Amino acid sequence: MASVLSKVARSVVANHSDEFTILTKDGLRLTRDKMTVQRDYRVDGNKRVLNQPQVRQSLQRIFGELQNAGVIT
């Protein structure tokens, strides 16, 4: 656990600005001016085309998760 906290602390210090940074357990990084969201998901496709309904469904699910968490309204 200590190594995880050390890694998070180093990351925050390395990306330090004069403003605050909030890093959630889900990997959401919030500052006064910016929100960074990282979510991994897989969709069917090949080298040229993705399955558009799966992409839309995944993005809508992520949007819903952010709304439920109170991050966006």
PQR file of N, CA, C, O and H, with PARSE charges and radii, in Angstrom:
ATOM      1  N   MET A   1       0.818  -1.188   0.000 -0.4000 1.5000
ATOM      2  CA  MET A   1       0.000   0.000   0.000 -0.0000 2.0000
ATOM      3  C   MET A   1       0.865   1.255   0.000  0.5500 1.7000
ATOM      4  O   MET A   1       0.546   2.235  -0.674 -0.5500 1.4000
ATOM      5  N   ALA A   2       1.954   1.224   0.754 -0.4000 1.5000
ATOM      6  CA  ALA A   2       2.823   2.404   0.836 -0.0000 2.0000
ATOM      7  C   ALA A   2       3.421   2.739  -0.523  0.5500 1.7000
ATOM      8  O   ALA A   2       3.568   3.913  -0.862 -0.5500 1.4000
ATOM      9  H   ALA A   2       2.213   0.428   1.301  0.4000 1.0000
ATOM     10  N   SER A   3       3.770   1.715  -1.310 -0.4000 1.5000
ATOM     11  CA  SER A   3       4.352   1.984  -2.629 -0.0000 2.0000
ATOM     12  C   SER A   3       3.326   2.628  -3.562  0.5500 1.7000
ATOM     13  O   SER A   3       3.686   3.468  -4.386 -0.5500 1.4000
ATOM     14  H   SER A   3       3.650   0.761  -1.035  0.4000 1.0000
ATOM     15  N   VAL A   4       2.063   2.247  -3.443 -0.4000 1.5000
ATOM     16  CA  VAL A   4       1.006   2.858  -4.248 -0.0000 2.0000
ATOM     17  C   VAL A   4       0.867   4.327  -3.881  0.5500 1.7000
ATOM     18  O   VAL A   4       0.787   5.183  -4.762 -0.5500 1.4000
ATOM     19  H   VAL A   4       1.771   1.564  -2.774  0.4000 1.0000
ATOM     20  N   LEU A   5       0.837   4.624  -2.586 -0.4000 1.5000
ATOM     21  CA  LEU A   5       0.729   6.012  -2.136 -0.0000 2.0000
ATOM     22  C   LEU A   5       1.951   6.819  -2.565  0.5500 1.7000
ATOM     23  O   LEU A   5       1.818   7.982  -2.947 -0.5500 1.4000
ATOM     24  H   LEU A   5       0.902   3.929  -1.870  0.4000 1.0000
ATOM     25  N   SER A   6       3.126   6.224  -2.507 -0.4000 1.5000
ATOM     26  CA  SER A   6       4.339   6.923  -2.949 -0.0000 2.0000
ATOM     27  C   SER A   6       4.282   7.231  -4.442  0.5500 1.7000
ATOM     28  O   SER A   6       4.684   8.312  -4.872 -0.5500 1.4000
ATOM     29  H   SER A   6       3.234   5.280  -2.196  0.4000 1.0000
ATOM     30  N   LYS A   7       3.790   6.295  -5.219 -0.4000 1.5000
ATOM     31  CA  LYS A   7       3.663   6.495  -6.660 -0.0000 2.0000
ATOM     32  C   LYS A   7       2.682   7.632  -6.958  0.5500 1.7000
ATOM     33  O   LYS A   7       2.954   8.480  -7.807 -0.5500 1.4000
ATOM     34  H   LYS A   7       3.463   5.417  -4.870  0.4000 1.0000
ATOM     35  N   VAL A   8       1.553   7.649  -6.265 -0.4000 1.5000
ATOM     36  CA  VAL A   8       0.562   8.714  -6.447 -0.0000 2.0000
ATOM     37  C   VAL A   8       1.168  10.057  -6.045  0.5500 1.7000
ATOM     38  O   VAL A   8       1.003  11.050  -6.754 -0.5500 1.4000
ATOM     39  H   VAL A   8       1.332   6.960  -5.575  0.4000 1.0000
ATOM     40  N   ALA A   9       1.865  10.089  -4.915 -0.4000 1.5000
ATOM     41  CA  ALA A   9       2.468  11.340  -4.450 -0.0000 2.0000
ATOM     42  C   ALA A   9       3.501  11.854  -5.449  0.5500 1.7000
ATOM     43  O   ALA A   9       3.531  13.050  -5.739 -0.5500 1.4000
ATOM     44  H   ALA A   9       1.999   9.282  -4.340  0.4000 1.0000
ATOM     45  N   ARG A  10       4.344  10.974  -5.980 -0.4000 1.5000
ATOM     46  CA  ARG A  10       5.341  11.391  -6.983 -0.0000 2.0000
ATOM     47  C   ARG A  10       4.665  11.928  -8.224  0.5500 1.7000
ATOM     48  O   ARG A  10       5.128  12.906  -8.811 -0.5500 1.4000
ATOM     49  H   ARG A  10       4.320  10.002  -5.745  0.4000 1.0000
ATOM     50  N   SER A  11       3.575  11.300  -8.632 -0.4000 1.5000
ATOM     51  CA  SER A  11       2.844  11.752  -9.812 -0.0000 2.0000
ATOM     52  C   SER A  11       2.258  13.142  -9.601  0.5500 1.7000
ATOM     53  O   SER A  11       2.317  13.990 -10.491 -0.5500 1.4000
ATOM     54  H   SER A  11       3.199  10.505  -8.155  0.4000 1.0000
ATOM     55  N   VAL A  12       1.698  13.368  -8.432 -0.4000 1.5000
ATOM     56  CA  VAL A  12       1.100  14.681  -8.133 -0.0000 2.0000
ATOM     57  C   VAL A  12       2.186  15.745  -8.083  0.5500 1.7000
ATOM     58  O   VAL A  12       2.007  16.833  -8.631 -0.5500 1.4000
ATOM     59  H   VAL A  12       1.649  12.680  -7.708  0.4000 1.0000
ATOM     60  N   VAL A  13       3.303  15.449  -7.438 -0.4000 1.5000
ATOM     61  CA  VAL A  13       4.389  16.424  -7.342 -0.0000 2.0000
ATOM     62  C   VAL A  13       4.977  16.705  -8.721  0.5500 1.7000
ATOM     63  O   VAL A  13       5.277  17.856  -9.036 -0.5500 1.4000
ATOM     64  H   VAL A  13       3.447  14.565  -6.994  0.4000 1.0000
ATOM     65  N   ALA A  14       5.145  15.680  -9.544 -0.4000 1.5000
ATOM     66  CA  ALA A  14       5.711  15.862 -10.884 -0.0000 2.0000
ATOM     67  C   ALA A  14       4.815  16.720 -11.765  0.5500 1.7000
ATOM     68  O   ALA A  14       5.303  17.423 -12.650 -0.5500 1.4000
ATOM     69  H   ALA A  14       4.901  14.745  -9.288  0.4000 1.0000
ATOM     70  N   ASN A  15       3.534  16.668 -11.536 -0.4000 1.5000
ATOM     71  CA  ASN A  15       2.580  17.427 -12.341 -0.0000 2.0000
ATOM     72  C   ASN A  15       2.036  18.624 -11.568  0.5500 1.7000
ATOM     73  O   ASN A  15       0.941  19.110 -11.852 -0.5500 1.4000
ATOM     74  H   ASN A  15       3.137  16.097 -10.817  0.4000 1.0000
ATOM     75  N   HIS A  16       2.797  19.090 -10.602 -0.4000 1.5000
ATOM     76  CA  HIS A  16       2.355  20.163  -9.704 -0.0000 2.0000
ATOM     77  C   HIS A  16       2.196  21.487 -10.451  0.5500 1.7000
ATOM     78  O   HIS A  16       2.994  21.830 -11.323 -0.5500 1.4000
ATOM     79  H   HIS A  16       3.686  18.696 -10.372  0.4000 1.0000
ATOM     80  N   SER A  17       1.173  22.196 -10.095 -0.4000 1.5000
ATOM     81  CA  SER A  17       0.996  23.576 -10.558 -0.0000 2.0000
ATOM     82  C   SER A  17       0.726  24.423  -9.319  0.5500 1.7000
ATOM     83  O   SER A  17       0.750  23.915  -8.198 -0.5500 1.4000
ATOM     84  H   SER A  17       0.525  21.917  -9.386  0.4000 1.0000
ATOM     85  N   ASP A  18       0.475  25.685  -9.516 -0.4000 1.5000
ATOM     86  CA  ASP A  18       0.192  26.555  -8.374 -0.0000 2.0000
ATOM     87  C   ASP A  18      -1.207  26.329  -7.811  0.5500 1.7000
ATOM     88  O   ASP A  18      -1.549  26.888  -6.769 -0.5500 1.4000
ATOM     89  H   ASP A  18       0.455  26.098 -10.427  0.4000 1.0000
ATOM     90  N   GLU A  19      -1.991  25.546  -8.463 -0.4000 1.5000
ATOM     91  CA  GLU A  19      -3.355  25.281  -8.037 -0.0000 2.0000
ATOM     92  C   GLU A  19      -3.415  23.922  -7.334  0.5500 1.7000
ATOM     93  O   GLU A  19      -2.392  23.257  -7.168 -0.5500 1.4000
ATOM     94  H   GLU A  19      -1.713  25.092  -9.310  0.4000 1.0000
ATOM     95  N   PHE A  20      -4.598  23.523  -6.930 -0.4000 1.5000
ATOM     96  CA  PHE A  20      -4.796  22.245  -6.266 -0.0000 2.0000
ATOM     97  C   PHE A  20      -4.958  21.119  -7.298  0.5500 1.7000
ATOM     98  O   PHE A  20      -5.283  21.369  -8.459 -0.5500 1.4000
ATOM     99  H   PHE A  20      -5.429  24.063  -7.065  0.4000 1.0000
ATOM    100  N   THR A  21      -4.731  19.902  -6.861 -0.4000 1.5000
ATOM    101  CA  THR A  21      -4.985  18.707  -7.655 -0.0000 2.0000
ATOM    102  C   THR A  21      -5.688  17.705  -6.768  0.5500 1.7000
ATOM    103  O   THR A  21      -5.244  17.429  -5.654 -0.5500 1.4000
ATOM    104  H   THR A  21      -4.467  19.699  -5.918  0.4000 1.0000
ATOM    105  N   ILE A  22      -6.788  17.159  -7.264 -0.4000 1.5000
ATOM    106  CA  ILE A  22      -7.499  16.094  -6.565 -0.0000 2.0000
ATOM    107  C   ILE A  22      -7.378  14.856  -7.433  0.5500 1.7000
ATOM    108  O   ILE A  22      -7.711  14.889  -8.618 -0.5500 1.4000
ATOM    109  H   ILE A  22      -7.149  17.384  -8.169  0.4000 1.0000
ATOM    110  N   LEU A  23      -6.907  13.773  -6.854 -0.4000 1.5000
ATOM    111  CA  LEU A  23      -6.780  12.502  -7.564 -0.0000 2.0000
ATOM    112  C   LEU A  23      -7.674  11.497  -6.853  0.5500 1.7000
ATOM    113  O   LEU A  23      -7.446  11.163  -5.690 -0.5500 1.4000
ATOM    114  H   LEU A  23      -6.636  13.746  -5.892  0.4000 1.0000
ATOM    115  N   THR A  24      -8.706  11.014  -7.567 -0.4000 1.5000
ATOM    116  CA  THR A  24      -9.638  10.071  -6.946 -0.0000 2.0000
ATOM    117  C   THR A  24      -9.114   8.650  -7.072  0.5500 1.7000
ATOM    118  O   THR A  24      -8.194   8.383  -7.846 -0.5500 1.4000
ATOM    119  H   THR A  24      -8.891  11.285  -8.511  0.4000 1.0000
ATOM    120  N   LYS A  25      -9.701   7.747  -6.310 -0.4000 1.5000
ATOM    121  CA  LYS A  25      -9.280   6.348  -6.367 -0.0000 2.0000
ATOM    122  C   LYS A  25      -9.576   5.712  -7.724  0.5500 1.7000
ATOM    123  O   LYS A  25      -8.988   4.687  -8.068 -0.5500 1.4000
ATOM    124  H   LYS A  25     -10.448   7.964  -5.682  0.4000 1.0000
ATOM    125  N   ASP A  26     -10.478   6.311  -8.493 -0.4000 1.5000
ATOM    126  CA  ASP A  26     -10.799   5.808  -9.824 -0.0000 2.0000
ATOM    127  C   ASP A  26      -9.868   6.355 -10.906  0.5500 1.7000
ATOM    128  O   ASP A  26     -10.047   6.059 -12.088 -0.5500 1.4000
ATOM    129  H   ASP A  26     -10.956   7.144  -8.214  0.4000 1.0000
ATOM    130  N   GLY A  27      -8.874   7.155 -10.505 -0.4000 1.5000
ATOM    131  CA  GLY A  27      -7.924   7.685 -11.474 -0.0000 2.0000
ATOM    132  C   GLY A  27      -8.353   8.995 -12.115  0.5500 1.7000
ATOM    133  O   GLY A  27      -7.762   9.424 -13.106 -0.5500 1.4000
ATOM    134  H   GLY A  27      -8.729   7.396  -9.545  0.4000 1.0000
ATOM    135  N   LEU A  28      -9.367   9.629 -11.563 -0.4000 1.5000
ATOM    136  CA  LEU A  28      -9.836  10.914 -12.078 -0.0000 2.0000
ATOM    137  C   LEU A  28      -8.983  12.011 -11.463  0.5500 1.7000
ATOM    138  O   LEU A  28      -8.878  12.110 -10.241 -0.5500 1.4000
ATOM    139  H   LEU A  28      -9.847   9.281 -10.758  0.4000 1.0000
ATOM    140  N   ARG A  29      -8.371  12.839 -12.311 -0.4000 1.5000
ATOM    141  CA  ARG A  29      -7.526  13.935 -11.840 -0.0000 2.0000
ATOM    142  C   ARG A  29      -8.257  15.248 -12.097  0.5500 1.7000
ATOM    143  O   ARG A  29      -8.617  15.564 -13.232 -0.5500 1.4000
ATOM    144  H   ARG A  29      -8.456  12.759 -13.304  0.4000 1.0000
ATOM    145  N   LEU A  30      -8.469  16.007 -11.026 -0.4000 1.5000
ATOM    146  CA  LEU A  30      -9.193  17.270 -11.116 -0.0000 2.0000
ATOM    147  C   LEU A  30      -8.299  18.422 -10.689  0.5500 1.7000
ATOM    148  O   LEU A  30      -7.612  18.347  -9.670 -0.5500 1.4000
ATOM    149  H   LEU A  30      -8.177  15.751 -10.104  0.4000 1.0000
ATOM    150  N   THR A  31      -8.316  19.487 -11.479 -0.4000 1.5000
ATOM    151  CA  THR A  31      -7.705  20.749 -11.083 -0.0000 2.0000
ATOM    152  C   THR A  31      -8.753  21.828 -11.290  0.5500 1.7000
ATOM    153  O   THR A  31      -9.881  21.539 -11.688 -0.5500 1.4000
ATOM    154  H   THR A  31      -8.874  19.548 -12.306  0.4000 1.0000
ATOM    155  N   ARG A  32      -8.385  23.053 -11.023 -0.4000 1.5000
ATOM    156  CA  ARG A  32      -9.339  24.145 -11.200 -0.0000 2.0000
ATOM    157  C   ARG A  32      -9.742  24.284 -12.661  0.5500 1.7000
ATOM    158  O   ARG A  32     -10.888  24.625 -12.954 -0.5500 1.4000
ATOM    159  H   ARG A  32      -7.468  23.288 -10.700  0.4000 1.0000
ATOM    160  N   ASP A  33      -8.821  24.025 -13.578 -0.4000 1.5000
ATOM    161  CA  ASP A  33      -9.058  24.268 -15.000 -0.0000 2.0000
ATOM    162  C   ASP A  33      -9.222  23.014 -15.839  0.5500 1.7000
ATOM    163  O   ASP A  33      -9.579  23.109 -17.013 -0.5500 1.4000
ATOM    164  H   ASP A  33      -7.890  23.748 -13.340  0.4000 1.0000
ATOM    165  N   LYS A  34      -8.973  21.850 -15.275 -0.4000 1.5000
ATOM    166  CA  LYS A  34      -8.884  20.664 -16.120 -0.0000 2.0000
ATOM    167  C   LYS A  34      -9.344  19.422 -15.371  0.5500 1.7000
ATOM    168  O   LYS A  34      -9.140  19.289 -14.165 -0.5500 1.4000
ATOM    169  H   LYS A  34      -8.683  21.773 -14.321  0.4000 1.0000
ATOM    170  N   MET A  35      -9.966  18.525 -16.112 -0.4000 1.5000
ATOM    171  CA  MET A  35     -10.340  17.225 -15.582 -0.0000 2.0000
ATOM    172  C   MET A  35      -9.808  16.171 -16.538  0.5500 1.7000
ATOM    173  O   MET A  35     -10.085  16.224 -17.736 -0.5500 1.4000
ATOM    174  H   MET A  35     -10.132  18.634 -17.092  0.4000 1.0000
ATOM    175  N   THR A  36      -9.056  15.223 -16.027 -0.4000 1.5000
ATOM    176  CA  THR A  36      -8.513  14.157 -16.849 -0.0000 2.0000
ATOM    177  C   THR A  36      -9.181  12.853 -16.441  0.5500 1.7000
ATOM    178  O   THR A  36      -9.128  12.450 -15.280 -0.5500 1.4000
ATOM    179  H   THR A  36      -8.831  15.179 -15.054  0.4000 1.0000
ATOM    180  N   VAL A  37      -9.804  12.207 -17.403 -0.4000 1.5000
ATOM    181  CA  VAL A  37     -10.502  10.953 -17.158 -0.0000 2.0000
ATOM    182  C   VAL A  37      -9.836   9.865 -17.983  0.5500 1.7000
ATOM    183  O   VAL A  37      -9.599  10.034 -19.179 -0.5500 1.4000
ATOM    184  H   VAL A  37      -9.847  12.534 -18.347  0.4000 1.0000
ATOM    185  N   GLN A  38      -9.538   8.758 -17.341 -0.4000 1.5000
ATOM    186  CA  GLN A  38      -8.980   7.630 -18.067 -0.0000 2.0000
ATOM    187  C   GLN A  38      -9.823   6.405 -17.771  0.5500 1.7000
ATOM    188  O   GLN A  38      -9.924   5.970 -16.624 -0.5500 1.4000
ATOM    189  H   GLN A  38      -9.729   8.620 -16.369  0.4000 1.0000
ATOM    190  N   ARG A  39     -10.414   5.866 -18.789 -0.4000 1.5000
ATOM    191  CA  ARG A  39     -11.213   4.645 -18.670 -0.0000 2.0000
ATOM    192  C   ARG A  39     -10.836   3.731 -19.826  0.5500 1.7000
ATOM    193  O   ARG A  39     -10.770   4.172 -20.974 -0.5500 1.4000
ATOM    194  H   ARG A  39     -10.332   6.219 -19.720  0.4000 1.0000
ATOM    195  N   ASP A  40     -10.593   2.488 -19.535 -0.4000 1.5000
ATOM    196  CA  ASP A  40     -10.297   1.501 -20.580 -0.0000 2.0000
ATOM    197  C   ASP A  40     -11.560   0.744 -20.935  0.5500 1.7000
ATOM    198  O   ASP A  40     -12.315   0.331 -20.055 -0.5500 1.4000
ATOM    199  H   ASP A  40     -10.646   2.130 -18.602  0.4000 1.0000
ATOM    200  N   TYR A  41     -11.784   0.565 -22.202 -0.4000 1.5000
ATOM    201  CA  TYR A  41     -12.885  -0.267 -22.664 -0.0000 2.0000
ATOM    202  C   TYR A  41     -12.526  -0.832 -24.027  0.5500 1.7000
ATOM    203  O   TYR A  41     -11.702  -0.268 -24.747 -0.5500 1.4000
ATOM    204  H   TYR A  41     -11.171   0.900 -22.917  0.4000 1.0000
ATOM    205  N   ARG A  42     -13.144  -1.938 -24.371 -0.4000 1.5000
ATOM    206  CA  ARG A  42     -12.863  -2.601 -25.652 -0.0000 2.0000
ATOM    207  C   ARG A  42     -14.134  -2.634 -26.485  0.5500 1.7000
ATOM    208  O   ARG A  42     -15.238  -2.821 -25.974 -0.5500 1.4000
ATOM    209  H   ARG A  42     -13.814  -2.396 -23.786  0.4000 1.0000
ATOM    210  N   VAL A  43     -13.943  -2.448 -27.775 -0.4000 1.5000
ATOM    211  CA  VAL A  43     -15.040  -2.562 -28.721 -0.0000 2.0000
ATOM    212  C   VAL A  43     -14.564  -3.395 -29.898  0.5500 1.7000
ATOM    213  O   VAL A  43     -13.368  -3.458 -30.185 -0.5500 1.4000
ATOM    214  H   VAL A  43     -13.046  -2.297 -28.190  0.4000 1.0000
ATOM    215  N   ASP A  44     -15.502  -4.029 -30.572 -0.4000 1.5000
ATOM    216  CA  ASP A  44     -15.169  -4.827 -31.740 -0.0000 2.0000
ATOM    217  C   ASP A  44     -14.776  -3.917 -32.894  0.5500 1.7000
ATOM    218  O   ASP A  44     -15.218  -2.771 -32.981 -0.5500 1.4000
ATOM    219  H   ASP A  44     -16.473  -3.978 -30.338  0.4000 1.0000
ATOM    220  N   GLY A  45     -13.956  -4.436 -33.760 -0.4000 1.5000
ATOM    221  CA  GLY A  45     -13.565  -3.683 -34.950 -0.0000 2.0000
ATOM    222  C   GLY A  45     -12.358  -4.324 -35.603  0.5500 1.7000
ATOM    223  O   GLY A  45     -11.883  -5.380 -35.187 -0.5500 1.4000
ATOM    224  H   GLY A  45     -13.598  -5.366 -33.690  0.4000 1.0000
ATOM    225  N   ASN A  46     -11.883  -3.660 -36.625 -0.4000 1.5000
ATOM    226  CA  ASN A  46     -10.665  -4.098 -37.288 -0.0000 2.0000
ATOM    227  C   ASN A  46      -9.718  -2.908 -37.368  0.5500 1.7000
ATOM    228  O   ASN A  46      -9.890  -1.946 -36.619 -0.5500 1.4000
ATOM    229  H   ASN A  46     -12.270  -2.802 -36.962  0.4000 1.0000
ATOM    230  N   LYS A  47      -8.725  -2.942 -38.251 -0.4000 1.5000
ATOM    231  CA  LYS A  47      -7.747  -1.860 -38.312 -0.0000 2.0000
ATOM    232  C   LYS A  47      -8.330  -0.561 -38.833  0.5500 1.7000
ATOM    233  O   LYS A  47      -7.706   0.489 -38.671 -0.5500 1.4000
ATOM    234  H   LYS A  47      -8.586  -3.724 -38.859  0.4000 1.0000
ATOM    235  N   ARG A  48      -9.492  -0.589 -39.449 -0.4000 1.5000
ATOM    236  CA  ARG A  48     -10.051   0.617 -40.062 -0.0000 2.0000
ATOM    237  C   ARG A  48     -11.379   1.068 -39.471  0.5500 1.7000
ATOM    238  O   ARG A  48     -11.700   2.256 -39.510 -0.5500 1.4000
ATOM    239  H   ARG A  48      -9.998  -1.441 -39.581  0.4000 1.0000
ATOM    240  N   VAL A  49     -12.155   0.137 -38.926 -0.4000 1.5000
ATOM    241  CA  VAL A  49     -13.518   0.476 -38.504 -0.0000 2.0000
ATOM    242  C   VAL A  49     -13.790  -0.093 -37.112  0.5500 1.7000
ATOM    243  O   VAL A  49     -13.473  -1.247 -36.823 -0.5500 1.4000
ATOM    244  H   VAL A  49     -11.894  -0.828 -38.894  0.4000 1.0000
ATOM    245  N   LEU A  50     -14.391   0.750 -36.247 -0.4000 1.5000
ATOM    246  CA  LEU A  50     -14.851   0.305 -34.933 -0.0000 2.0000
ATOM    247  C   LEU A  50     -16.354   0.095 -34.971  0.5500 1.7000
ATOM    248  O   LEU A  50     -17.055   0.686 -35.792 -0.5500 1.4000
ATOM    249  H   LEU A  50     -14.648   1.688 -36.481  0.4000 1.0000
ATOM    250  N   ASN A  51     -16.830  -0.737 -34.093 -0.4000 1.5000
ATOM    251  CA  ASN A  51     -18.263  -0.964 -33.959 -0.0000 2.0000
ATOM    252  C   ASN A  51     -18.871   0.264 -33.285  0.5500 1.7000
ATOM    253  O   ASN A  51     -18.768   0.426 -32.069 -0.5500 1.4000
ATOM    254  H   ASN A  51     -16.260  -1.217 -33.426  0.4000 1.0000
ATOM    255  N   GLN A  52     -19.502   1.124 -34.077 -0.4000 1.5000
ATOM    256  CA  GLN A  52     -20.004   2.402 -33.566 -0.0000 2.0000
ATOM    257  C   GLN A  52     -21.018   2.264 -32.434  0.5500 1.7000
ATOM    258  O   GLN A  52     -20.935   3.016 -31.463 -0.5500 1.4000
ATOM    259  H   GLN A  52     -19.586   0.992 -35.064  0.4000 1.0000
ATOM    260  N   PRO A  53     -21.970   1.337 -32.517 -0.5600 1.5000
ATOM    261  CA  PRO A  53     -22.907   1.203 -31.386  0.2800 2.0000
ATOM    262  C   PRO A  53     -22.200   0.842 -30.076  0.5500 1.7000
ATOM    263  O   PRO A  53     -22.593   1.321 -29.012 -0.5500 1.4000
ATOM    264  N   GLN A  54     -21.163   0.003 -30.145 -0.4000 1.5000
ATOM    265  CA  GLN A  54     -20.423  -0.349 -28.927 -0.0000 2.0000
ATOM    266  C   GLN A  54     -19.655   0.853 -28.381  0.5500 1.7000
ATOM    267  O   GLN A  54     -19.586   1.047 -27.168 -0.5500 1.4000
ATOM    268  H   GLN A  54     -20.844  -0.386 -31.010  0.4000 1.0000
ATOM    269  N   VAL A  55     -19.077   1.660 -29.272 -0.4000 1.5000
ATOM    270  CA  VAL A  55     -18.366   2.856 -28.833 -0.0000 2.0000
ATOM    271  C   VAL A  55     -19.336   3.801 -28.136  0.5500 1.7000
ATOM    272  O   VAL A  55     -19.051   4.292 -27.044 -0.5500 1.4000
ATOM    273  H   VAL A  55     -19.133   1.502 -30.258  0.4000 1.0000
ATOM    274  N   ARG A  56     -20.472   4.055 -28.760 -0.4000 1.5000
ATOM    275  CA  ARG A  56     -21.475   4.961 -28.187 -0.0000 2.0000
ATOM    276  C   ARG A  56     -21.951   4.441 -26.830  0.5500 1.7000
ATOM    277  O   ARG A  56     -22.071   5.209 -25.876 -0.5500 1.4000
ATOM    278  H   ARG A  56     -20.703   3.656 -29.647  0.4000 1.0000
ATOM    279  N   GLN A  57     -22.220   3.145 -26.747 -0.4000 1.5000
ATOM    280  CA  GLN A  57     -22.703   2.543 -25.499 -0.0000 2.0000
ATOM    281  C   GLN A  57     -21.654   2.688 -24.391  0.5500 1.7000
ATOM    282  O   GLN A  57     -21.996   3.016 -23.255 -0.5500 1.4000
ATOM    283  H   GLN A  57     -22.123   2.521 -27.522  0.4000 1.0000
ATOM    284  N   SER A  58     -20.396   2.449 -24.714 -0.4000 1.5000
ATOM    285  CA  SER A  58     -19.329   2.569 -23.714 -0.0000 2.0000
ATOM    286  C   SER A  58     -19.173   4.008 -23.241  0.5500 1.7000
ATOM    287  O   SER A  58     -19.029   4.253 -22.043 -0.5500 1.4000
ATOM    288  H   SER A  58     -20.118   2.183 -25.638  0.4000 1.0000
ATOM    289  N   LEU A  59     -19.201   4.963 -24.169 -0.4000 1.5000
ATOM    290  CA  LEU A  59     -19.068   6.368 -23.789 -0.0000 2.0000
ATOM    291  C   LEU A  59     -20.270   6.834 -22.957  0.5500 1.7000
ATOM    292  O   LEU A  59     -20.111   7.611 -22.016 -0.5500 1.4000
ATOM    293  H   LEU A  59     -19.318   4.765 -25.142  0.4000 1.0000
ATOM    294  N   GLN A  60     -21.463   6.361 -23.302 -0.4000 1.5000
ATOM    295  CA  GLN A  60     -22.646   6.720 -22.519 -0.0000 2.0000
ATOM    296  C   GLN A  60     -22.567   6.137 -21.111  0.5500 1.7000
ATOM    297  O   GLN A  60     -22.971   6.783 -20.144 -0.5500 1.4000
ATOM    298  H   GLN A  60     -21.593   5.729 -24.067  0.4000 1.0000
ATOM    299  N   ARG A  61     -22.049   4.923 -20.999 -0.4000 1.5000
ATOM    300  CA  ARG A  61     -21.887   4.296 -19.679 -0.0000 2.0000
ATOM    301  C   ARG A  61     -20.902   5.101 -18.835  0.5500 1.7000
ATOM    302  O   ARG A  61     -21.161   5.354 -17.659 -0.5500 1.4000
ATOM    303  H   ARG A  61     -21.721   4.398 -21.784  0.4000 1.0000
ATOM    304  N   ILE A  62     -19.784   5.504 -19.419 -0.4000 1.5000
ATOM    305  CA  ILE A  62     -18.791   6.300 -18.696 -0.0000 2.0000
ATOM    306  C   ILE A  62     -19.390   7.645 -18.287  0.5500 1.7000
ATOM    307  O   ILE A  62     -19.187   8.095 -17.159 -0.5500 1.4000
ATOM    308  H   ILE A  62     -19.574   5.298 -20.375  0.4000 1.0000
ATOM    309  N   PHE A  63     -20.115   8.282 -19.184 -0.4000 1.5000
ATOM    310  CA  PHE A  63     -20.778   9.549 -18.880 -0.0000 2.0000
ATOM    311  C   PHE A  63     -21.734   9.367 -17.698  0.5500 1.7000
ATOM    312  O   PHE A  63     -21.770  10.198 -16.790 -0.5500 1.4000
ATOM    313  H   PHE A  63     -20.280   7.917 -20.100  0.4000 1.0000
ATOM    314  N   GLY A  64     -22.504   8.283 -17.715 -0.4000 1.5000
ATOM    315  CA  GLY A  64     -23.421   7.990 -16.615 -0.0000 2.0000
ATOM    316  C   GLY A  64     -22.691   7.780 -15.293  0.5500 1.7000
ATOM    317  O   GLY A  64     -23.149   8.241 -14.247 -0.5500 1.4000
ATOM    318  H   GLY A  64     -22.474   7.608 -18.453  0.4000 1.0000
ATOM    319  N   GLU A  65     -21.569   7.092 -15.340 -0.4000 1.5000
ATOM    320  CA  GLU A  65     -20.768   6.877 -14.121 -0.0000 2.0000
ATOM    321  C   GLU A  65     -20.285   8.201 -13.551  0.5500 1.7000
ATOM    322  O   GLU A  65     -20.312   8.397 -12.336 -0.5500 1.4000
ATOM    323  H   GLU A  65     -21.197   6.718 -16.190  0.4000 1.0000
ATOM    324  N   LEU A  66     -19.839   9.121 -14.419 -0.4000 1.5000
ATOM    325  CA  LEU A  66     -19.393  10.423 -13.959 -0.0000 2.0000
ATOM    326  C   LEU A  66     -20.545  11.240 -13.373  0.5500 1.7000
ATOM    327  O   LEU A  66     -20.364  11.951 -12.384 -0.5500 1.4000
ATOM    328  H   LEU A  66     -19.817   8.963 -15.406  0.4000 1.0000
ATOM    329  N   GLN A  67     -21.720  11.139 -13.976 -0.4000 1.5000
ATOM    330  CA  GLN A  67     -22.884  11.821 -13.440 -0.0000 2.0000
ATOM    331  C   GLN A  67     -23.261  11.259 -12.067  0.5500 1.7000
ATOM    332  O   GLN A  67     -23.522  12.014 -11.130 -0.5500 1.4000
ATOM    333  H   GLN A  67     -21.867  10.562 -14.779  0.4000 1.0000
ATOM    334  N   ASN A  68     -23.286   9.941 -11.957 -0.4000 1.5000
ATOM    335  CA  ASN A  68     -23.642   9.292 -10.695 -0.0000 2.0000
ATOM    336  C   ASN A  68     -22.642   9.620  -9.588  0.5500 1.7000
ATOM    337  O   ASN A  68     -23.006   9.692  -8.414 -0.5500 1.4000
ATOM    338  H   ASN A  68     -23.074   9.328 -12.718  0.4000 1.0000
ATOM    339  N   ALA A  69     -21.382   9.818  -9.971 -0.4000 1.5000
ATOM    340  CA  ALA A  69     -20.347  10.167  -8.983 -0.0000 2.0000
ATOM    341  C   ALA A  69     -20.421  11.644  -8.602  0.5500 1.7000
ATOM    342  O   ALA A  69     -19.731  12.086  -7.683 -0.5500 1.4000
ATOM    343  H   ALA A  69     -21.087   9.760 -10.925  0.4000 1.0000
ATOM    344  N   GLY A  70     -21.257  12.404  -9.306 -0.4000 1.5000
ATOM    345  CA  GLY A  70     -21.383  13.825  -8.995 -0.0000 2.0000
ATOM    346  C   GLY A  70     -20.300  14.696  -9.597  0.5500 1.7000
ATOM    347  O   GLY A  70     -20.180  15.872  -9.253 -0.5500 1.4000
ATOM    348  H   GLY A  70     -21.817  12.045 -10.052  0.4000 1.0000
ATOM    349  N   VAL A  71     -19.501  14.120 -10.503 -0.4000 1.5000
ATOM    350  CA  VAL A  71     -18.410  14.867 -11.119 -0.0000 2.0000
ATOM    351  C   VAL A  71     -18.962  15.852 -12.145  0.5500 1.7000
ATOM    352  O   VAL A  71     -18.480  16.980 -12.251 -0.5500 1.4000
ATOM    353  H   VAL A  71     -19.598  13.165 -10.783  0.4000 1.0000
ATOM    354  N   ILE A  72     -19.975  15.423 -12.901 -0.4000 1.5000
ATOM    355  CA  ILE A  72     -20.628  16.296 -13.872 -0.0000 2.0000
ATOM    356  C   ILE A  72     -22.126  16.279 -13.609  0.5500 1.7000
ATOM    357  O   ILE A  72     -22.662  15.329 -13.040 -0.5500 1.4000
ATOM    358  H   ILE A  72     -20.367  14.507 -12.815  0.4000 1.0000
ATOM    359  N   THR A  73     -22.792  17.349 -14.034 -0.4000 1.5000
ATOM    360  CA  THR A  73     -24.247  17.410 -13.835 -0.0000 2.0000
ATOM    361  C   THR A  73     -24.939  17.680 -15.147  0.5500 1.7000
ATOM    362  O   THR A  73     -26.166  17.768 -15.191 -0.5500 1.4000
ATOM    363  H   THR A  73     -22.357  18.121 -14.497  0.4000 1.0000
TER
END
